[in-house]
Amino acid sequence: MKSIVIKISNPFLKLVRDNLRALILSAINDKKGKLYNRRKNLLFNEKGVKILVSDLGPQDLALYEELGEEWWELERRLRRSILLCPLCNSTRKNMVYNPKEDAWFCVECNSRFP
Ligand SMILES: [Zn+2]
């Protein structure tokens, strides 16, 4: 598979692209934050005392691991998406799909690959 470059030079279209990326990133970060908080709350009992992961019951431990995996799945998909460059974290640049890495990078960062 060849590299795919998506270049937008029209300032209005850049603004639309950047705002769409920001909107989607905000929704993803909101979802990740909820997963993180649900996971963190499992580590406190009803009195607010911290519980070690090793002291969680089987159901809570399974839920703790499931929430962590769901969080990481979102993160992995985000890092491979066109929403941001995984190397420089820019959300406002033209992007290139790098088939070797199976991820999108900004044009500048992608040029560093051999
Ligand atoms: Zn970059």
Boltz pocket constraint, residues with backbone or C-beta under 6 A from the ligand:
constraints:
  - pocket:
      binder: B
      contacts: [[A, 85], [A, 86], [A, 87], [A, 88], [A, 89], [A, 90], [A, 105], [A, 106], [A, 107], [A, 108], [A, 109], [A, 110]]
      max_distance: 6.0
